[in-house]
Amino acid sequence: MKKSIPATNDFCPQTLFLYGTYKEDGSPNFGLFCWLSYYWDSEMGVMACIGGEKLTKDRINATKIFSANLVTEDLLPLADYWGSADKRKANITAEVEKGRILDVPILTKSPWAFELEVNQSIDTNDGIVYLCKVRNVLVDESLCDDSMTHEEKIKKIKPAQTVGGTYFAWDGNAIGLWGEPMKNISKM
Ligand SMILES: Cc1cc2nc3c(=O)[nH]c(=O)nc-3n(C[C@H](O)[C@H](O)[C@H](O)COP(=O)(O)O)c2cc1C
């Protein structure tokens, strides 16, 4: 038996990324995003949707470049904070380096980052969809070890996921509601 329900992405797990841009004063800004996927145009591209008004959106529109840093379980408290309305209340610092190809901030602790350049933008009524060229994929050296399987590598980095306002660990266990992991920031 099937039932029709209102539009929702519950039960469609999403991978989390921190988008990095430089603010006008040159300091880095990171925002948490999960509406990211991939498309094909003779090479792999990344598509990213930003809803409403966001600083990240303003900076991408101004510079046409950004980084997308994979959020792991270790990074979740910080990511959760950067996804909240409180994020500008405290000055949380993190180790940041520069992209190798594009002038974008990269989170050192993220094991996998895309350096992205916007190729096309599609304005929706209340948001924007960016179709991006992948200018570089910057990864921890350990992920380039050909003696390890993909299973071993992904179990090592443990990407965090989200479904229906809840964060999930790579093993499928719930690890907090949105707004909870940031309470552990001081323990990071
Ligand atoms: C788990 C999670 C996922 C999010 N994903 C998105 C997203 O894909 N698109 C979006 O527009 N906002 C998303 N947000 C909201 C932004 O993270 C939030 O508005 C943040 O303040 C953006 O940073 P900025 O103000 O520096 O641009 C998400 C928030 C959370 C907690």
PDBQT file of the ligand as one rigid body, heavy atoms in Angstrom, charges set to zero:
ROOT
HETATM    1  C1  LIG A 201      21.797  20.620   8.186  1.00  0.00    +0.000 C 
HETATM    2  C2  LIG A 201      21.614  21.925   7.465  1.00  0.00    +0.000 A 
HETATM    3  C3  LIG A 201      21.640  21.963   6.076  1.00  0.00    +0.000 A 
HETATM    4  C4  LIG A 201      21.433  23.171   5.379  1.00  0.00    +0.000 A 
HETATM    5  N1  LIG A 201      21.423  23.155   4.016  1.00  0.00    +0.000 NA
HETATM    6  C5  LIG A 201      21.122  24.294   3.327  1.00  0.00    +0.000 A 
HETATM    7  C6  LIG A 201      21.034  24.266   1.885  1.00  0.00    +0.000 A 
HETATM    8  O1  LIG A 201      21.316  23.252   1.213  1.00  0.00    +0.000 OA
HETATM    9  N2  LIG A 201      20.657  25.421   1.251  1.00  0.00    +0.000 N 
HETATM   10  C7  LIG A 201      20.423  26.576   1.945  1.00  0.00    +0.000 A 
HETATM   11  O2  LIG A 201      20.102  27.591   1.325  1.00  0.00    +0.000 OA
HETATM   12  N3  LIG A 201      20.573  26.637   3.312  1.00  0.00    +0.000 NA
HETATM   13  C8  LIG A 201      20.905  25.527   4.006  1.00  0.00    +0.000 A 
HETATM   14  N4  LIG A 201      21.029  25.563   5.381  1.00  0.00    +0.000 N 
HETATM   15  C9  LIG A 201      20.958  26.861   6.094  1.00  0.00    +0.000 C 
HETATM   16  C10 LIG A 201      22.337  27.582   6.116  1.00  0.00    +0.000 C 
HETATM   17  O3  LIG A 201      23.356  26.764   6.622  1.00  0.00    +0.000 OA
HETATM   18  C11 LIG A 201      22.275  28.834   7.006  1.00  0.00    +0.000 C 
HETATM   19  O4  LIG A 201      21.344  29.735   6.454  1.00  0.00    +0.000 OA
HETATM   20  C12 LIG A 201      23.632  29.523   7.173  1.00  0.00    +0.000 C 
HETATM   21  O5  LIG A 201      23.473  30.608   8.039  1.00  0.00    +0.000 OA
HETATM   22  C13 LIG A 201      24.229  29.977   5.845  1.00  0.00    +0.000 C 
HETATM   23  O6  LIG A 201      25.454  30.618   6.061  1.00  0.00    +0.000 OA
HETATM   24  P1  LIG A 201      25.733  32.135   5.538  1.00  0.00    +0.000 P 
HETATM   25  O7  LIG A 201      24.714  32.998   6.226  1.00  0.00    +0.000 OA
HETATM   26  O8  LIG A 201      27.124  32.409   5.961  1.00  0.00    +0.000 OA
HETATM   27  O9  LIG A 201      25.561  32.108   4.065  1.00  0.00    +0.000 OA
HETATM   28  C14 LIG A 201      21.232  24.373   6.100  1.00  0.00    +0.000 A 
HETATM   29  C15 LIG A 201      21.252  24.342   7.511  1.00  0.00    +0.000 A 
HETATM   30  C16 LIG A 201      21.434  23.137   8.189  1.00  0.00    +0.000 A 
HETATM   31  C17 LIG A 201      21.433  23.121   9.711  1.00  0.00    +0.000 C 
ENDROOT
TORSDOF 0
